[in-house]
């Protein structure tokens, strides 16, 4: 492996490891290099390697076994990441549809309540998260996008100051994490999230409940269409 440049480091590490796996350099079931070994080989920090391994596990390419290390997933085939993502969506389509239906019920209500009951501090927090999301979107930093998207939506639910909605969202967010990882690995889906996030924030800042509900509904519909598009690609 070649040492990576200090630009989009995590993405470069992921690409190199993906190539090593799909090319057959690392066989199915074989143990991958340790974090320390990859740090030395690639000239990157341990946190970068750890995040890259986490992403590859989310893609289904490796399995992280506590105390043992990373192993090439038995299910991995010589296919591109996009194809692996497509297959994951197909497998999980029913579950994701159920999750989206719940989000369609919870999050528009959360926006409405956030506009009505959210504190200045909570609204400022939502705004700050959106700014960071937009910056990460320009860099196509998948790791940051996954975290910031979850935080943005969670912040809106928390601003509703409704304890039950907050508990429901906690369950949804944890289950939805794998979807976010795979979704933002497709650059087109990143674009589809950026503008809707801005529209949702605008509605909150303008204290326009109807606009907020519509913006959130539109955002979630687009998200579901992105799932359908990925599943439908042949």
C-alpha positions as CSV (number, residue, x, y, z in Angstrom):
1,X,0.0,0.0,0.0
2,X,1.0,3.6,-0.6
3,X,1.0,6.3,2.0
4,X,-2.0,8.6,1.6
5,X,-2.0,12.3,1.1
6,X,-3.4,14.5,3.9
7,X,-6.6,15.2,2.0
8,X,-9.8,13.4,2.7
9,X,-7.6,11.0,4.7
10,X,-10.4,8.6,5.8
11,X,-11.9,8.3,2.3
12,X,-8.4,7.5,0.9
13,X,-7.8,4.8,3.5
14,X,-11.2,3.3,2.9
15,X,-10.6,3.2,-0.9
16,X,-7.2,1.6,-0.4
17,X,-8.5,-1.0,2.0
18,X,-11.5,-1.7,-0.3
19,X,-9.2,-2.2,-3.3
20,X,-7.0,-4.6,-1.2
21,X,-10.1,-6.7,-0.4
22,X,-11.8,-6.7,-3.7
23,X,-8.6,-7.4,-5.6
24,X,-8.1,-10.5,-3.5
25,X,-5.0,-9.3,-1.6
26,X,-7.0,-10.1,1.6
27,X,-9.1,-13.3,1.2
28,X,-12.5,-14.0,2.7
29,X,-12.1,-14.8,6.3
30,X,-8.5,-13.5,6.5
31,X,-7.5,-11.2,9.3
32,X,-6.8,-7.6,8.2
33,X,-3.7,-5.7,9.5
34,X,-4.0,-4.3,13.0
35,X,-4.7,-0.6,13.6
36,X,-1.1,-0.1,14.6
37,X,0.2,-1.9,11.5
38,X,-2.0,0.3,9.2
39,X,-0.9,3.5,10.9
40,X,2.7,2.6,10.2
41,X,2.1,1.5,6.6
42,X,-0.2,4.3,5.6
43,X,1.3,7.1,7.7
44,X,-2.0,8.0,9.3
45,X,-3.4,8.3,12.8
46,X,-5.0,5.5,14.7
47,X,-8.4,7.3,14.9
48,X,-8.4,7.5,11.1
49,X,-7.8,3.7,10.7
50,X,-10.4,3.0,13.3
51,X,-13.0,5.1,11.5
52,X,-12.1,3.5,8.2
53,X,-12.6,0.0,9.6
54,X,-15.9,1.1,11.1
55,X,-17.1,2.3,7.7
56,X,-16.0,-0.9,5.9
57,X,-17.9,-2.9,8.5
58,X,-20.9,-0.8,7.8
59,X,-20.4,-1.5,4.1
60,X,-20.4,-5.2,5.0
61,X,-16.9,-5.7,3.7
62,X,-15.3,-6.7,7.0
63,X,-16.3,-7.9,10.4
64,X,-14.9,-6.4,13.6
65,X,-14.4,-9.0,16.3
66,X,-13.8,-7.5,19.8
67,X,-10.4,-8.4,21.0
68,X,-9.5,-10.3,17.8
69,X,-9.4,-7.6,15.1
70,X,-10.9,-7.1,11.6
71,X,-11.7,-10.0,9.3
72,X,-12.8,-10.0,5.6
73,X,-16.5,-10.7,5.6
74,X,-17.5,-14.1,4.3
75,X,-20.3,-12.4,2.4
76,X,-18.0,-10.0,0.5
77,X,-17.7,-10.5,-3.2
78,X,-15.5,-8.9,-5.9
79,X,-17.9,-6.0,-6.4
80,X,-17.8,-2.3,-6.0
81,X,-18.9,-0.5,-2.9
82,X,-21.9,0.9,-4.7
83,X,-23.0,-2.7,-5.6
84,X,-22.5,-3.8,-2.0
85,X,-24.7,-0.8,-0.9
86,X,-27.4,-1.7,-3.4
87,X,-27.5,-5.3,-2.2
88,X,-27.8,-4.1,1.4
89,X,-30.7,-1.9,0.5
90,X,-32.5,-4.7,-1.2
91,X,-32.0,-7.0,1.8
92,X,-33.2,-4.3,4.3
93,X,-35.9,-2.6,2.1
94,X,-38.9,-3.8,4.3
95,X,-37.2,-2.7,7.5
96,X,-36.2,0.6,6.1
97,X,-39.7,1.2,4.8
98,X,-41.1,0.6,8.3
99,X,-38.5,3.0,9.8
100,X,-39.3,5.7,7.2
101,X,-43.0,5.4,8.0
102,X,-42.3,6.1,11.7
103,X,-40.0,9.0,10.8
104,X,-42.8,10.4,8.6
105,X,-45.0,10.4,11.7
106,X,-42.5,11.6,14.3
107,X,-40.2,14.2,12.6
108,X,-42.8,16.6,11.1
109,X,-44.4,16.7,14.5
110,X,-41.0,17.3,16.1
111,X,-40.4,20.3,13.8
112,X,-43.7,21.8,14.6
113,X,-43.1,21.5,18.3
114,X,-39.5,22.7,18.0
115,X,-40.8,25.9,16.3
116,X,-43.4,26.3,19.1
117,X,-41.4,25.2,22.1
118,X,-37.7,25.2,21.2
119,X,-35.4,27.5,23.2
120,X,-33.0,30.0,21.6
121,X,-30.1,27.8,22.6
122,X,-31.7,24.7,21.0
123,X,-32.4,26.6,17.8
124,X,-28.8,27.9,17.7
125,X,-27.6,24.4,18.1
126,X,-29.6,23.2,15.2
127,X,-28.3,26.0,13.0
128,X,-24.7,25.2,14.0
129,X,-25.1,21.6,13.1
130,X,-26.6,22.4,9.7
131,X,-23.6,24.7,9.0
132,X,-21.2,21.8,9.8
133,X,-23.3,19.4,7.7
134,X,-23.1,21.7,4.7
135,X,-19.3,22.0,5.1
136,X,-18.9,18.2,5.3
137,X,-21.2,17.8,2.3
138,X,-18.8,20.0,0.2
139,X,-15.9,17.7,1.2
140,X,-18.1,14.5,0.8
141,X,-16.8,13.4,4.2
142,X,-19.0,10.3,4.8
143,X,-18.0,9.8,8.4
144,X,-18.8,13.4,9.4
145,X,-22.0,13.4,7.3
146,X,-23.4,10.3,9.0
147,X,-22.8,11.8,12.5
148,X,-24.0,15.3,11.6
149,X,-27.1,14.2,9.9
150,X,-28.1,12.1,12.9
151,X,-27.2,15.0,15.2
152,X,-29.2,17.5,13.1
153,X,-32.4,15.4,13.2
154,X,-31.9,14.5,16.8
155,X,-31.4,18.2,17.8
156,X,-34.8,19.0,16.1
157,X,-36.5,16.3,18.1
158,X,-34.9,17.4,21.3
159,X,-36.0,20.9,20.6
160,X,-39.6,19.6,20.7
161,X,-39.1,19.2,24.4
162,X,-41.4,16.2,24.2
163,X,-40.0,13.4,26.3
164,X,-41.9,10.6,24.4
165,X,-40.7,11.8,21.0
166,X,-37.2,12.0,22.2
167,X,-37.3,8.4,23.4
168,X,-38.8,7.2,20.2
169,X,-36.1,9.1,18.2
170,X,-33.4,7.4,20.2
171,X,-34.6,4.0,19.0
172,X,-35.0,5.2,15.4
173,X,-31.6,6.9,15.3
174,X,-29.7,3.9,16.5
175,X,-31.4,1.5,14.0
176,X,-31.1,4.1,11.2
177,X,-27.3,4.6,11.5
178,X,-26.4,1.8,9.1
179,X,-28.7,3.4,6.5
180,X,-27.1,6.8,6.9
181,X,-23.7,5.3,6.4
182,X,-24.6,3.6,3.1
183,X,-26.8,6.4,1.9
184,X,-24.1,9.1,2.2
185,X,-21.6,6.8,0.4
186,X,-23.6,7.7,-2.7
187,X,-22.6,11.3,-3.6
188,X,-26.0,12.1,-5.2
189,X,-27.7,11.3,-1.9
190,X,-25.6,13.9,-0.1
191,X,-26.8,16.6,-2.5
192,X,-30.4,15.4,-1.9
193,X,-30.0,16.1,1.9
194,X,-28.2,19.4,1.8
195,X,-31.0,21.6,0.4
196,X,-33.8,20.0,2.5
197,X,-31.8,20.6,5.6
198,X,-31.5,24.3,4.7
199,X,-35.3,24.5,4.1
200,X,-36.0,22.9,7.4
201,X,-33.7,25.3,9.2
202,X,-35.3,28.3,7.4
203,X,-38.7,27.2,8.5
204,X,-37.5,26.9,12.1
205,X,-35.8,30.3,12.0
206,X,-38.9,31.9,10.5
207,X,-41.1,30.1,13.1
208,X,-43.3,28.9,10.3
209,X,-44.9,25.6,11.5
210,X,-46.6,24.7,8.2
211,X,-43.4,25.4,6.2
212,X,-41.4,23.3,8.7
213,X,-43.8,20.3,8.4
214,X,-43.8,20.5,4.6
215,X,-40.0,20.8,4.5
216,X,-39.5,17.8,6.7
217,X,-42.1,15.7,4.8
218,X,-40.3,16.6,1.5
219,X,-37.0,15.7,2.9
220,X,-38.2,12.3,4.1
221,X,-39.9,11.5,0.8
222,X,-36.7,12.3,-1.0
223,X,-34.8,10.0,1.4
224,X,-37.2,7.2,0.6
225,X,-36.9,7.7,-3.1
226,X,-33.1,7.5,-2.8
227,X,-33.6,4.1,-1.2
228,X,-35.8,3.0,-4.1
229,X,-33.3,4.3,-6.7
230,X,-30.5,2.4,-5.2
231,X,-32.5,-0.8,-4.9
232,X,-33.8,-0.4,-8.5
233,X,-30.4,-0.1,-10.1
234,X,-29.5,-3.1,-12.1
